[in-house]
Amino acid sequence: MPMIRLTEPQSLGELVMITSLLEGSGIAYMVQNENVSSLYPGLPILNSCVMVEECNQARAEVLLSRLRLAVRDVSSKP
């Protein structure tokens, strides 16, 4: 099954959280440029890209939206 782009994490920490969430949910993934982006941080052309199978795209996007909502909720608390 073909893999499609799910997201481009902005940091190594975000990449680890996303891949952990996908792995824990049983969603197969692949990370493009996983090690290259750490050589030259800040260059958008070298950002890592998380790929998932097309059949898992909707489920993975729901998981990511929940993750981003949880992060947003935590940061808004005093």
Secondary structure by P-SEA (a helix, b strand, c coil): cbbbbccccccaaaaaaaaaaaaaacccccccaaaaaaaccccccccbbbbbcccaaaaaaaaaaaaaaaaaaaaacc
